[in-house]
Amino acid sequence: MKIEIVLSRFFSILVFGASALLAQEKPPAGSAERGYEAYMKYQCYTCHGTVGHGADRGTGPKLAPNPSPYAAFALQVRTPRLDMPAYRKPFLSDQELADIYAYLSSIKPSPPAKDIPLLDF
């Protein structure tokens, strides 16, 4: 029983430390314009929507605004979980990956509904 508690605490600290490191990493320089082109070229929009908001029927999760830290994003793209295809380096360069991340990072959140005049009736 005592070993289970120690292991549980160890793994909690390990996960917390890893997520703190992921959050601190600065993403590589990328171009949002080239990122949009790559996002469309590799058909990311088919599952994640044209502005990263997630597609209908839950085919892909929301990526923007505020994408996950770059290291987590890159890991998911290169070695994905579940149904997403892997986009390895021979297919998608590191620069294209950085550009896609720059595009997703450039997407601004929608304004609150109360600030949209058309919805004020």
Biopython code that builds the backbone (N, CA, C, O; Angstrom):
import numpy as np
from Bio.PDB.StructureBuilder import StructureBuilder

atoms = [
    (1, "MET", "N", (0.829, -1.201, 0.000)),
    (1, "MET", "CA", (0.000, 0.000, 0.000)),
    (1, "MET", "C", (0.866, 1.255, 0.000)),
    (1, "MET", "O", (0.577, 2.206, -0.727)),
    (2, "LYS", "N", (1.919, 1.267, 0.803)),
    (2, "LYS", "CA", (2.777, 2.432, 0.888)),
    (2, "LYS", "C", (3.499, 2.689, -0.436)),
    (2, "LYS", "O", (3.673, 3.840, -0.835)),
    (3, "ILE", "N", (3.915, 1.625, -1.112)),
    (3, "ILE", "CA", (4.595, 1.769, -2.406)),
    (3, "ILE", "C", (3.651, 2.386, -3.429)),
    (3, "ILE", "O", (4.079, 3.200, -4.247)),
    (4, "GLU", "N", (2.381, 2.014, -3.396)),
    (4, "GLU", "CA", (1.407, 2.582, -4.331)),
    (4, "GLU", "C", (1.274, 4.090, -4.143)),
    (4, "GLU", "O", (1.180, 4.835, -5.119)),
    (5, "ILE", "N", (1.268, 4.533, -2.906)),
    (5, "ILE", "CA", (1.162, 5.968, -2.616)),
    (5, "ILE", "C", (2.403, 6.693, -3.122)),
    (5, "ILE", "O", (2.296, 7.751, -3.743)),
    (6, "VAL", "N", (3.576, 6.131, -2.860)),
    (6, "VAL", "CA", (4.831, 6.748, -3.308)),
    (6, "VAL", "C", (4.862, 6.818, -4.832)),
    (6, "VAL", "O", (5.214, 7.855, -5.395)),
    (7, "LEU", "N", (4.497, 5.730, -5.505)),
    (7, "LEU", "CA", (4.475, 5.725, -6.969)),
    (7, "LEU", "C", (3.462, 6.720, -7.521)),
    (7, "LEU", "O", (3.733, 7.403, -8.508)),
    (8, "SER", "N", (2.309, 6.801, -6.893)),
    (8, "SER", "CA", (1.284, 7.739, -7.326)),
    (8, "SER", "C", (1.799, 9.175, -7.231)),
    (8, "SER", "O", (1.609, 9.964, -8.156)),
    (9, "ARG", "N", (2.440, 9.509, -6.135)),
    (9, "ARG", "CA", (2.994, 10.854, -5.952)),
    (9, "ARG", "C", (4.117, 11.115, -6.954)),
    (9, "ARG", "O", (4.215, 12.204, -7.518)),
    (10, "PHE", "N", (4.962, 10.106, -7.170)),
    (10, "PHE", "CA", (6.058, 10.241, -8.127)),
    (10, "PHE", "C", (5.526, 10.559, -9.523)),
    (10, "PHE", "O", (6.008, 11.484, -10.178)),
    (11, "PHE", "N", (4.537, 9.796, -9.975)),
    (11, "PHE", "CA", (3.984, 10.024, -11.301)),
    (11, "PHE", "C", (3.252, 11.360, -11.388)),
    (11, "PHE", "O", (3.269, 12.002, -12.439)),
    (12, "SER", "N", (2.619, 11.783, -10.315)),
    (12, "SER", "CA", (1.976, 13.097, -10.302)),
    (12, "SER", "C", (3.002, 14.212, -10.478)),
    (12, "SER", "O", (2.787, 15.157, -11.238)),
    (13, "ILE", "N", (4.116, 14.087, -9.765)),
    (13, "ILE", "CA", (5.185, 15.085, -9.882)),
    (13, "ILE", "C", (5.790, 15.041, -11.277)),
    (13, "ILE", "O", (6.080, 16.086, -11.857)),
    (14, "LEU", "N", (5.982, 13.846, -11.820)),
    (14, "LEU", "CA", (6.534, 13.697, -13.159)),
    (14, "LEU", "C", (5.638, 14.355, -14.205)),
    (14, "LEU", "O", (6.122, 15.092, -15.064)),
    (15, "VAL", "N", (4.345, 14.091, -14.135)),
    (15, "VAL", "CA", (3.396, 14.676, -15.093)),
    (15, "VAL", "C", (3.345, 16.189, -14.935)),
    (15, "VAL", "O", (3.341, 16.912, -15.932)),
    (16, "PHE", "N", (3.305, 16.678, -13.701)),
    (16, "PHE", "CA", (3.274, 18.117, -13.463)),
    (16, "PHE", "C", (4.532, 18.782, -14.008)),
    (16, "PHE", "O", (4.457, 19.831, -14.647)),
    (17, "GLY", "N", (5.684, 18.174, -13.757)),
    (17, "GLY", "CA", (6.949, 18.726, -14.250)),
    (17, "GLY", "C", (7.018, 18.742, -15.764)),
    (17, "GLY", "O", (7.475, 19.718, -16.359)),
    (18, "ALA", "N", (6.566, 17.664, -16.390)),
    (18, "ALA", "CA", (6.585, 17.589, -17.857)),
    (18, "ALA", "C", (5.667, 18.646, -18.453)),
    (18, "ALA", "O", (6.036, 19.308, -19.423)),
    (19, "SER", "N", (4.469, 18.815, -17.885)),
    (19, "SER", "CA", (3.552, 19.815, -18.442)),
    (19, "SER", "C", (4.078, 21.227, -18.217)),
    (19, "SER", "O", (3.830, 22.108, -19.040)),
    (20, "ALA", "N", (4.792, 21.463, -17.131)),
    (20, "ALA", "CA", (5.387, 22.783, -16.904)),
    (20, "ALA", "C", (6.478, 23.049, -17.939)),
    (20, "ALA", "O", (6.592, 24.165, -18.446)),
    (21, "LEU", "N", (7.279, 22.035, -18.255)),
    (21, "LEU", "CA", (8.308, 22.200, -19.280)),
    (21, "LEU", "C", (7.692, 22.448, -20.647)),
    (21, "LEU", "O", (8.182, 23.284, -21.405)),
    (22, "LEU", "N", (6.619, 21.728, -20.969)),
    (22, "LEU", "CA", (5.960, 21.921, -22.256)),
    (22, "LEU", "C", (5.430, 23.346, -22.385)),
    (22, "LEU", "O", (5.521, 23.950, -23.455)),
    (23, "ALA", "N", (4.889, 23.874, -21.319)),
    (23, "ALA", "CA", (4.306, 25.216, -21.360)),
    (23, "ALA", "C", (5.376, 26.293, -21.509)),
    (23, "ALA", "O", (5.090, 27.372, -22.027)),
    (24, "GLN", "N", (6.622, 26.018, -21.059)),
    (24, "GLN", "CA", (7.673, 27.023, -21.101)),
    (24, "GLN", "C", (8.363, 27.106, -22.458)),
    (24, "GLN", "O", (8.954, 28.136, -22.783)),
    (25, "GLU", "N", (8.300, 26.054, -23.244)),
    (25, "GLU", "CA", (9.015, 26.042, -24.516)),
    (25, "GLU", "C", (8.438, 27.065, -25.475)),
    (25, "GLU", "O", (7.228, 27.121, -25.691)),
    (26, "LYS", "N", (9.309, 27.864, -26.041)),
    (26, "LYS", "CA", (8.887, 28.869, -27.019)),
    (26, "LYS", "C", (8.764, 28.200, -28.381)),
    (26, "LYS", "O", (9.672, 27.479, -28.794)),
    (27, "PRO", "N", (7.656, 28.425, -29.088)),
    (27, "PRO", "CA", (7.507, 27.796, -30.404)),
    (27, "PRO", "C", (8.509, 28.369, -31.402)),
    (27, "PRO", "O", (8.909, 29.527, -31.281)),
    (28, "PRO", "N", (8.920, 27.565, -32.391)),
    (28, "PRO", "CA", (9.822, 28.094, -33.405)),
    (28, "PRO", "C", (9.122, 29.156, -34.245)),
    (28, "PRO", "O", (7.893, 29.212, -34.307)),
    (29, "ALA", "N", (9.922, 29.987, -34.883)),
    (29, "ALA", "CA", (9.361, 31.047, -35.727)),
    (29, "ALA", "C", (8.630, 30.430, -36.910)),
    (29, "ALA", "O", (9.116, 29.494, -37.546)),
    (30, "GLY", "N", (7.466, 30.969, -37.186)),
    (30, "GLY", "CA", (6.676, 30.483, -38.306)),
    (30, "GLY", "C", (5.887, 31.613, -38.925)),
    (30, "GLY", "O", (5.752, 32.687, -38.340)),
    (31, "SER", "N", (5.370, 31.365, -40.106)),
    (31, "SER", "CA", (4.576, 32.347, -40.829)),
    (31, "SER", "C", (3.113, 31.910, -40.824)),
    (31, "SER", "O", (2.784, 30.811, -41.269)),
    (32, "ALA", "N", (2.246, 32.774, -40.321)),
    (32, "ALA", "CA", (0.817, 32.449, -40.293)),
    (32, "ALA", "C", (0.260, 32.295, -41.709)),
    (32, "ALA", "O", (-0.605, 31.453, -41.946)),
    (33, "GLU", "N", (0.751, 33.103, -42.647)),
    (33, "GLU", "CA", (0.280, 33.004, -44.039)),
    (33, "GLU", "C", (0.654, 31.659, -44.648)),
    (33, "GLU", "O", (-0.184, 30.975, -45.235)),
    (34, "ARG", "N", (1.932, 31.287, -44.500)),
    (34, "ARG", "CA", (2.352, 29.967, -45.013)),
    (34, "ARG", "C", (1.663, 28.852, -44.243)),
    (34, "ARG", "O", (1.370, 27.794, -44.801)),
    (35, "GLY", "N", (1.407, 29.087, -42.964)),
    (35, "GLY", "CA", (0.726, 28.090, -42.139)),
    (35, "GLY", "C", (-0.683, 27.832, -42.617)),
    (35, "GLY", "O", (-1.139, 26.689, -42.634)),
    (36, "TYR", "N", (-1.378, 28.888, -43.007)),
    (36, "TYR", "CA", (-2.728, 28.725, -43.549)),
    (36, "TYR", "C", (-2.676, 27.884, -44.825)),
    (36, "TYR", "O", (-3.489, 26.981, -45.021)),
    (37, "GLU", "N", (-1.703, 28.196, -45.692)),
    (37, "GLU", "CA", (-1.561, 27.431, -46.939)),
    (37, "GLU", "C", (-1.282, 25.956, -46.655)),
    (37, "GLU", "O", (-1.873, 25.083, -47.290)),
    (38, "ALA", "N", (-0.391, 25.673, -45.711)),
    (38, "ALA", "CA", (-0.071, 24.284, -45.364)),
    (38, "ALA", "C", (-1.270, 23.598, -44.699)),
    (38, "ALA", "O", (-1.535, 22.423, -44.952)),
    (39, "TYR", "N", (-1.983, 24.327, -43.859)),
    (39, "TYR", "CA", (-3.176, 23.797, -43.179)),
    (39, "TYR", "C", (-4.199, 23.336, -44.213)),
    (39, "TYR", "O", (-4.834, 22.294, -44.052)),
    (40, "MET", "N", (-4.352, 24.125, -45.276)),
    (40, "MET", "CA", (-5.274, 23.755, -46.353)),
    (40, "MET", "C", (-4.688, 22.650, -47.240)),
    (40, "MET", "O", (-5.392, 21.716, -47.624)),
    (41, "LYS", "N", (-3.412, 22.764, -47.557)),
    (41, "LYS", "CA", (-2.746, 21.779, -48.430)),
    (41, "LYS", "C", (-2.827, 20.373, -47.845)),
    (41, "LYS", "O", (-3.117, 19.415, -48.562)),
    (42, "TYR", "N", (-2.572, 20.249, -46.547)),
    (42, "TYR", "CA", (-2.582, 18.933, -45.900)),
    (42, "TYR", "C", (-3.970, 18.555, -45.376)),
    (42, "TYR", "O", (-4.125, 17.556, -44.674)),
    (43, "GLN", "N", (-4.956, 19.349, -45.719)),
    (43, "GLN", "CA", (-6.364, 19.102, -45.427)),
    (43, "GLN", "C", (-6.678, 18.964, -43.931)),
    (43, "GLN", "O", (-7.533, 18.172, -43.534)),
    (44, "CYS", "N", (-5.985, 19.734, -43.132)),
    (44, "CYS", "CA", (-6.262, 19.766, -41.695)),
    (44, "CYS", "C", (-7.697, 20.224, -41.450)),
    (44, "CYS", "O", (-8.350, 19.784, -40.504)),
    (45, "TYR", "N", (-8.178, 21.121, -42.323)),
    (45, "TYR", "CA", (-9.520, 21.691, -42.185)),
    (45, "TYR", "C", (-10.622, 20.640, -42.243)),
    (45, "TYR", "O", (-11.709, 20.866, -41.711)),
    (46, "THR", "N", (-10.369, 19.496, -42.876)),
    (46, "THR", "CA", (-11.436, 18.497, -43.003)),
    (46, "THR", "C", (-11.869, 17.952, -41.647)),
    (46, "THR", "O", (-13.026, 17.572, -41.467)),
    (47, "CYS", "N", (-10.955, 17.915, -40.706)),
    (47, "CYS", "CA", (-11.305, 17.436, -39.364)),
    (47, "CYS", "C", (-11.352, 18.548, -38.318)),
    (47, "CYS", "O", (-12.081, 18.449, -37.331)),
    (48, "HIS", "N", (-10.570, 19.607, -38.539)),
    (48, "HIS", "CA", (-10.456, 20.654, -37.523)),
    (48, "HIS", "C", (-11.118, 21.972, -37.909)),
    (48, "HIS", "O", (-11.014, 22.944, -37.161)),
    (49, "GLY", "N", (-11.800, 22.035, -39.059)),
    (49, "GLY", "CA", (-12.447, 23.270, -39.493)),
    (49, "GLY", "C", (-11.452, 24.257, -40.059)),
    (49, "GLY", "O", (-10.260, 24.174, -39.765)),
    (50, "THR", "N", (-11.924, 25.188, -40.868)),
    (50, "THR", "CA", (-11.022, 26.116, -41.553)),
    (50, "THR", "C", (-10.330, 27.101, -40.613)),
    (50, "THR", "O", (-9.266, 27.619, -40.949)),
    (51, "VAL", "N", (-10.896, 27.362, -39.474)),
    (51, "VAL", "CA", (-10.239, 28.240, -38.502)),
    (51, "VAL", "C", (-9.941, 27.496, -37.203)),
    (51, "VAL", "O", (-9.917, 28.093, -36.126)),
    (52, "GLY", "N", (-9.717, 26.199, -37.314)),
    (52, "GLY", "CA", (-9.306, 25.414, -36.153)),
    (52, "GLY", "C", (-10.337, 25.263, -35.063)),
    (52, "GLY", "O", (-9.994, 24.911, -33.934)),
    (53, "HIS", "N", (-11.599, 25.522, -35.377)),
    (53, "HIS", "CA", (-12.656, 25.493, -34.365)),
    (53, "HIS", "C", (-13.234, 24.091, -34.148)),
    (53, "HIS", "O", (-14.142, 23.926, -33.333)),
    (54, "GLY", "N", (-12.730, 23.086, -34.855)),
    (54, "GLY", "CA", (-13.276, 21.735, -34.763)),
    (54, "GLY", "C", (-14.358, 21.564, -35.814)),
    (54, "GLY", "O", (-15.085, 22.506, -36.130)),
    (55, "ALA", "N", (-14.456, 20.385, -36.340)),
    (55, "ALA", "CA", (-15.412, 20.149, -37.418)),
    (55, "ALA", "C", (-16.723, 19.580, -36.873)),
    (55, "ALA", "O", (-16.815, 19.185, -35.710)),
    (56, "ASP", "N", (-17.712, 19.552, -37.729)),
    (56, "ASP", "CA", (-19.018, 19.001, -37.365)),
    (56, "ASP", "C", (-18.895, 17.521, -37.017)),
    (56, "ASP", "O", (-17.965, 16.842, -37.453)),
    (57, "ARG", "N", (-19.817, 17.049, -36.253)),
    (57, "ARG", "CA", (-19.919, 15.644, -35.872)),
    (57, "ARG", "C", (-18.688, 15.141, -35.112)),
    (57, "ARG", "O", (-18.437, 13.936, -35.082)),
    (58, "GLY", "N", (-17.936, 16.023, -34.513)),
    (58, "GLY", "CA", (-16.834, 15.635, -33.643)),
    (58, "GLY", "C", (-15.672, 14.934, -34.313)),
    (58, "GLY", "O", (-14.978, 14.152, -33.664)),
    (59, "THR", "N", (-15.434, 15.189, -35.606)),
    (59, "THR", "CA", (-14.350, 14.485, -36.281)),
    (59, "THR", "C", (-12.972, 14.920, -35.823)),
    (59, "THR", "O", (-12.041, 14.115, -35.839)),
    (60, "GLY", "N", (-12.819, 16.136, -35.425)),
    (60, "GLY", "CA", (-11.521, 16.613, -34.949)),
    (60, "GLY", "C", (-11.711, 17.639, -33.862)),
    (60, "GLY", "O", (-12.679, 18.399, -33.893)),
    (61, "PRO", "N", (-10.800, 17.679, -32.887)),
    (61, "PRO", "CA", (-10.955, 18.636, -31.786)),
    (61, "PRO", "C", (-10.639, 20.066, -32.205)),
    (61, "PRO", "O", (-10.020, 20.315, -33.239)),
    (62, "LYS", "N", (-11.076, 20.977, -31.382)),
    (62, "LYS", "CA", (-10.821, 22.409, -31.560)),
    (62, "LYS", "C", (-9.329, 22.653, -31.326)),
    (62, "LYS", "O", (-8.766, 22.190, -30.334)),
    (63, "LEU", "N", (-8.702, 23.374, -32.235)),
    (63, "LEU", "CA", (-7.275, 23.689, -32.116)),
    (63, "LEU", "C", (-7.020, 25.159, -31.811)),
    (63, "LEU", "O", (-5.960, 25.512, -31.295)),
    (64, "ALA", "N", (-7.982, 26.014, -32.124)),
    (64, "ALA", "CA", (-7.787, 27.452, -31.955)),
    (64, "ALA", "C", (-9.094, 28.086, -31.503)),
    (64, "ALA", "O", (-10.149, 27.496, -31.736)),
    (65, "PRO", "N", (-9.083, 29.230, -30.884)),
    (65, "PRO", "CA", (-7.898, 29.985, -30.513)),
    (65, "PRO", "C", (-7.180, 29.320, -29.337)),
    (65, "PRO", "O", (-7.693, 28.385, -28.723)),
    (66, "ASN", "N", (-6.014, 29.812, -29.049)),
    (66, "ASN", "CA", (-5.195, 29.327, -27.937)),
    (66, "ASN", "C", (-4.841, 27.842, -28.085)),
    (66, "ASN", "O", (-5.303, 27.014, -27.300)),
    (67, "PRO", "N", (-4.025, 27.506, -29.084)),
    (67, "PRO", "CA", (-3.632, 26.100, -29.232)),
    (67, "PRO", "C", (-2.798, 25.632, -28.046)),
    (67, "PRO", "O", (-2.274, 26.440, -27.280)),
    (68, "SER", "N", (-2.686, 24.330, -27.909)),
    (68, "SER", "CA", (-1.875, 23.755, -26.836)),
    (68, "SER", "C", (-0.416, 24.181, -27.019)),
    (68, "SER", "O", (-0.059, 24.676, -28.088)),
    (69, "PRO", "N", (0.433, 24.002, -26.008)),
    (69, "PRO", "CA", (1.846, 24.376, -26.157)),
    (69, "PRO", "C", (2.462, 23.677, -27.381)),
    (69, "PRO", "O", (2.055, 22.575, -27.749)),
    (70, "TYR", "N", (3.434, 24.326, -27.993)),
    (70, "TYR", "CA", (4.005, 23.816, -29.241)),
    (70, "TYR", "C", (4.514, 22.379, -29.122)),
    (70, "TYR", "O", (4.272, 21.567, -30.015)),
    (71, "ALA", "N", (5.212, 22.056, -28.038)),
    (71, "ALA", "CA", (5.767, 20.707, -27.894)),
    (71, "ALA", "C", (4.658, 19.649, -27.899)),
    (71, "ALA", "O", (4.810, 18.592, -28.512)),
    (72, "ALA", "N", (3.567, 19.930, -27.230)),
    (72, "ALA", "CA", (2.438, 18.988, -27.215)),
    (72, "ALA", "C", (1.784, 18.917, -28.590)),
    (72, "ALA", "O", (1.404, 17.837, -29.043)),
    (73, "PHE", "N", (1.654, 20.058, -29.253)),
    (73, "PHE", "CA", (1.080, 20.116, -30.594)),
    (73, "PHE", "C", (1.924, 19.287, -31.565)),
    (73, "PHE", "O", (1.391, 18.466, -32.312)),
    (74, "ALA", "N", (3.236, 19.504, -31.549)),
    (74, "ALA", "CA", (4.139, 18.795, -32.453)),
    (74, "ALA", "C", (4.114, 17.289, -32.184)),
    (74, "ALA", "O", (4.118, 16.490, -33.120)),
    (75, "LEU", "N", (4.088, 16.908, -30.924)),
    (75, "LEU", "CA", (4.032, 15.488, -30.573)),
    (75, "LEU", "C", (2.754, 14.848, -31.105)),
    (75, "LEU", "O", (2.792, 13.736, -31.631)),
    (76, "GLN", "N", (1.642, 15.530, -30.973)),
    (76, "GLN", "CA", (0.365, 14.994, -31.466)),
    (76, "GLN", "C", (0.362, 14.884, -32.988)),
    (76, "GLN", "O", (-0.181, 13.923, -33.533)),
    (77, "VAL", "N", (0.958, 15.851, -33.681)),
    (77, "VAL", "CA", (0.991, 15.813, -35.146)),
    (77, "VAL", "C", (1.918, 14.689, -35.629)),
    (77, "VAL", "O", (1.577, 13.959, -36.560)),
    (78, "ARG", "N", (3.072, 14.554, -35.004)),
    (78, "ARG", "CA", (4.055, 13.552, -35.433)),
    (78, "ARG", "C", (3.673, 12.127, -35.016)),
    (78, "ARG", "O", (3.847, 11.185, -35.790)),
    (79, "THR", "N", (3.159, 11.971, -33.806)),
    (79, "THR", "CA", (2.791, 10.645, -33.295)),
    (79, "THR", "C", (1.415, 10.739, -32.637)),
    (79, "THR", "O", (1.311, 10.742, -31.410)),
    (80, "PRO", "N", (0.373, 10.815, -33.439)),
    (80, "PRO", "CA", (-0.966, 11.084, -32.912)),
    (80, "PRO", "C", (-1.591, 9.920, -32.151)),
    (80, "PRO", "O", (-1.224, 8.755, -32.303)),
    (81, "ARG", "N", (-2.543, 10.305, -31.333)),
    (81, "ARG", "CA", (-3.400, 9.334, -30.653)),
    (81, "ARG", "C", (-4.653, 9.169, -31.502)),
    (81, "ARG", "O", (-4.969, 10.030, -32.323)),
    (82, "LEU", "N", (-5.337, 8.106, -31.311)),
    (82, "LEU", "CA", (-6.635, 7.840, -31.923)),
    (82, "LEU", "C", (-6.584, 7.828, -33.451)),
    (82, "LEU", "O", (-5.692, 7.205, -34.026)),
    (83, "ASP", "N", (-7.509, 8.495, -34.111)),
    (83, "ASP", "CA", (-7.714, 8.341, -35.549)),
    (83, "ASP", "C", (-6.919, 9.279, -36.447)),
    (83, "ASP", "O", (-6.954, 9.122, -37.667)),
    (84, "MET", "N", (-6.218, 10.228, -35.895)),
    (84, "MET", "CA", (-5.497, 11.180, -36.727)),
    (84, "MET", "C", (-4.318, 10.485, -37.409)),
    (84, "MET", "O", (-3.606, 9.708, -36.773)),
    (85, "PRO", "N", (-4.106, 10.761, -38.712)),
    (85, "PRO", "CA", (-2.925, 10.195, -39.365)),
    (85, "PRO", "C", (-1.657, 10.889, -38.878)),
    (85, "PRO", "O", (-1.690, 12.055, -38.484)),
    (86, "ALA", "N", (-0.548, 10.168, -38.909)),
    (86, "ALA", "CA", (0.742, 10.738, -38.506)),
    (86, "ALA", "C", (1.306, 11.589, -39.637)),
    (86, "ALA", "O", (1.305, 11.170, -40.795)),
    (87, "TYR", "N", (1.777, 12.761, -39.309)),
    (87, "TYR", "CA", (2.435, 13.640, -40.272)),
    (87, "TYR", "C", (3.917, 13.693, -39.908)),
    (87, "TYR", "O", (4.372, 14.608, -39.222)),
    (88, "ARG", "N", (4.650, 12.706, -40.376)),
    (88, "ARG", "CA", (6.079, 12.584, -40.074)),
    (88, "ARG", "C", (6.894, 13.593, -40.894)),
    (88, "ARG", "O", (6.388, 14.191, -41.843)),
    (89, "LYS", "N", (8.162, 13.770, -40.508)),
    (89, "LYS", "CA", (9.028, 14.766, -41.149)),
    (89, "LYS", "C", (9.171, 14.597, -42.666)),
    (89, "LYS", "O", (9.214, 15.608, -43.367)),
    (90, "PRO", "N", (9.247, 13.383, -43.207)),
    (90, "PRO", "CA", (9.365, 13.296, -44.677)),
    (90, "PRO", "C", (8.131, 13.859, -45.408)),
    (90, "PRO", "O", (8.217, 14.245, -46.574)),
    (91, "PHE", "N", (7.003, 13.900, -44.721)),
    (91, "PHE", "CA", (5.764, 14.373, -45.340)),
    (91, "PHE", "C", (5.488, 15.839, -45.012)),
    (91, "PHE", "O", (5.070, 16.604, -45.881)),
    (92, "LEU", "N", (5.719, 16.225, -43.768)),
    (92, "LEU", "CA", (5.466, 17.587, -43.280)),
    (92, "LEU", "C", (6.744, 18.078, -42.602)),
    (92, "LEU", "O", (7.144, 17.544, -41.568)),
    (93, "SER", "N", (7.376, 19.082, -43.176)),
    (93, "SER", "CA", (8.650, 19.565, -42.620)),
    (93, "SER", "C", (8.441, 20.259, -41.274)),
    (93, "SER", "O", (7.328, 20.646, -40.919)),
    (94, "ASP", "N", (9.543, 20.404, -40.537)),
    (94, "ASP", "CA", (9.483, 21.119, -39.256)),
    (94, "ASP", "C", (9.034, 22.563, -39.468)),
    (94, "ASP", "O", (8.299, 23.119, -38.652)),
    (95, "GLN", "N", (9.487, 23.173, -40.583)),
    (95, "GLN", "CA", (9.092, 24.556, -40.860)),
    (95, "GLN", "C", (7.598, 24.645, -41.149)),
    (95, "GLN", "O", (6.935, 25.571, -40.682)),
    (96, "GLU", "N", (7.062, 23.699, -41.909)),
    (96, "GLU", "CA", (5.623, 23.703, -42.186)),
    (96, "GLU", "C", (4.826, 23.508, -40.898)),
    (96, "GLU", "O", (3.775, 24.120, -40.710)),
    (97, "LEU", "N", (5.333, 22.656, -40.023)),
    (97, "LEU", "CA", (4.671, 22.438, -38.734)),
    (97, "LEU", "C", (4.672, 23.731, -37.919)),
    (97, "LEU", "O", (3.658, 24.094, -37.322)),
    (98, "ALA", "N", (5.806, 24.421, -37.894)),
    (98, "ALA", "CA", (5.891, 25.704, -37.180)),
    (98, "ALA", "C", (4.963, 26.736, -37.814)),
    (98, "ALA", "O", (4.352, 27.540, -37.110)),
    (99, "ASP", "N", (4.857, 26.714, -39.141)),
    (99, "ASP", "CA", (3.964, 27.646, -39.838)),
    (99, "ASP", "C", (2.501, 27.368, -39.495)),
    (99, "ASP", "O", (1.729, 28.296, -39.251)),
    (100, "ILE", "N", (2.125, 26.097, -39.476)),
    (100, "ILE", "CA", (0.744, 25.741, -39.111)),
    (100, "ILE", "C", (0.449, 26.200, -37.688)),
    (100, "ILE", "O", (-0.631, 26.719, -37.408)),
    (101, "TYR", "N", (1.410, 26.008, -36.794)),
    (101, "TYR", "CA", (1.225, 26.450, -35.408)),
    (101, "TYR", "C", (1.083, 27.974, -35.346)),
    (101, "TYR", "O", (0.271, 28.497, -34.582)),
    (102, "ALA", "N", (1.878, 28.679, -36.154)),
    (102, "ALA", "CA", (1.772, 30.146, -36.197)),
    (102, "ALA", "C", (0.389, 30.560, -36.695)),
    (102, "ALA", "O", (-0.201, 31.508, -36.176)),
    (103, "TYR", "N", (-0.130, 29.852, -37.700)),
    (103, "TYR", "CA", (-1.486, 30.149, -38.195)),
    (103, "TYR", "C", (-2.518, 29.947, -37.090)),
    (103, "TYR", "O", (-3.362, 30.813, -36.860)),
    (104, "LEU", "N", (-2.452, 28.811, -36.409)),
    (104, "LEU", "CA", (-3.426, 28.530, -35.351)),
    (104, "LEU", "C", (-3.301, 29.536, -34.210)),
    (104, "LEU", "O", (-4.301, 29.931, -33.612)),
    (105, "SER", "N", (-2.077, 29.945, -33.913)),
    (105, "SER", "CA", (-1.853, 30.929, -32.845)),
    (105, "SER", "C", (-2.354, 32.318, -33.222)),
    (105, "SER", "O", (-2.663, 33.133, -32.353)),
    (106, "SER", "N", (-2.433, 32.582, -34.532)),
    (106, "SER", "CA", (-2.874, 33.905, -34.988)),
    (106, "SER", "C", (-4.392, 34.066, -34.970)),
    (106, "SER", "O", (-4.893, 35.183, -35.101)),
    (107, "ILE", "N", (-5.116, 32.989, -34.814)),
    (107, "ILE", "CA", (-6.580, 33.049, -34.842)),
    (107, "ILE", "C", (-7.082, 33.663, -33.540)),
    (107, "ILE", "O", (-6.778, 33.189, -32.446)),
    (108, "LYS", "N", (-7.846, 34.713, -33.689)),
    (108, "LYS", "CA", (-8.384, 35.442, -32.526)),
    (108, "LYS", "C", (-9.694, 34.797, -32.068)),
    (108, "LYS", "O", (-10.429, 34.238, -32.881)),
    (109, "PRO", "N", (-9.984, 34.875, -30.772)),
    (109, "PRO", "CA", (-11.267, 34.343, -30.293)),
    (109, "PRO", "C", (-12.435, 35.170, -30.819)),
    (109, "PRO", "O", (-12.285, 36.356, -31.114)),
    (110, "SER", "N", (-13.577, 34.546, -30.932)),
    (110, "SER", "CA", (-14.798, 35.247, -31.357)),
    (110, "SER", "C", (-15.228, 36.214, -30.264)),
    (110, "SER", "O", (-14.969, 35.971, -29.085)),
    (111, "PRO", "N", (-15.877, 37.298, -30.639)),
    (111, "PRO", "CA", (-16.370, 38.214, -29.606)),
    (111, "PRO", "C", (-17.537, 37.578, -28.851)),
    (111, "PRO", "O", (-18.203, 36.688, -29.381)),
    (112, "PRO", "N", (-17.785, 38.018, -27.642)),
    (112, "PRO", "CA", (-18.938, 37.495, -26.912)),
    (112, "PRO", "C", (-20.234, 37.818, -27.666)),
    (112, "PRO", "O", (-20.309, 38.833, -28.358)),
    (113, "ALA", "N", (-21.222, 36.985, -27.539)),
    (113, "ALA", "CA", (-22.498, 37.171, -28.239)),
    (113, "ALA", "C", (-23.104, 38.537, -27.946)),
    (113, "ALA", "O", (-23.709, 39.141, -28.832)),
    (114, "LYS", "N", (-22.957, 39.032, -26.729)),
    (114, "LYS", "CA", (-23.542, 40.333, -26.359)),
    (114, "LYS", "C", (-22.919, 41.485, -27.141)),
    (114, "LYS", "O", (-23.514, 42.559, -27.231)),
    (115, "ASP", "N", (-21.717, 41.275, -27.713)),
    (115, "ASP", "CA", (-21.036, 42.322, -28.465)),
    (115, "ASP", "C", (-21.283, 42.253, -29.968)),
    (115, "ASP", "O", (-20.698, 43.031, -30.722)),
    (116, "ILE", "N", (-22.142, 41.333, -30.418)),
    (116, "ILE", "CA", (-22.452, 41.194, -31.827)),
    (116, "ILE", "C", (-23.804, 41.855, -32.080)),
    (116, "ILE", "O", (-24.830, 41.321, -31.658)),
    (117, "PRO", "N", (-23.833, 43.010, -32.765)),
    (117, "PRO", "CA", (-25.074, 43.770, -32.934)),
    (117, "PRO", "C", (-26.206, 42.967, -33.569)),
    (117, "PRO", "O", (-27.362, 43.117, -33.173)),
    (118, "LEU", "N", (-25.897, 42.133, -34.528)),
    (118, "LEU", "CA", (-26.924, 41.354, -35.213)),
    (118, "LEU", "C", (-27.701, 40.439, -34.249)),
    (118, "LEU", "O", (-28.863, 40.109, -34.485)),
    (119, "LEU", "N", (-27.032, 40.041, -33.166)),
    (119, "LEU", "CA", (-27.692, 39.155, -32.214)),
    (119, "LEU", "C", (-28.451, 39.910, -31.133)),
    (119, "LEU", "O", (-29.090, 39.298, -30.277)),
    (120, "ASP", "N", (-28.384, 41.226, -31.169)),
    (120, "ASP", "CA", (-29.059, 42.063, -30.173)),
    (120, "ASP", "C", (-30.465, 42.409, -30.696)),
    (120, "ASP", "O", (-30.654, 43.422, -31.369)),
    (121, "PHE", "N", (-31.421, 41.571, -30.382)),
    (121, "PHE", "CA", (-32.807, 41.842, -30.835)),
    (121, "PHE", "C", (-33.786, 41.764, -29.712)),
    (121, "PHE", "O", (-34.983, 41.964, -29.921)),
]
sb = StructureBuilder()
sb.init_structure("model")
sb.init_model(0)
sb.init_chain("A")
sb.init_seg("    ")
for serial, (resi, resn, name, xyz) in enumerate(atoms, 1):
    if name == "N":
        sb.init_residue(resn, " ", resi, " ")
    sb.init_atom(name, np.array(xyz, "f"), 0.0, 1.0, " ", f" {name:<3s}", serial, name[0])
structure = sb.get_structure()
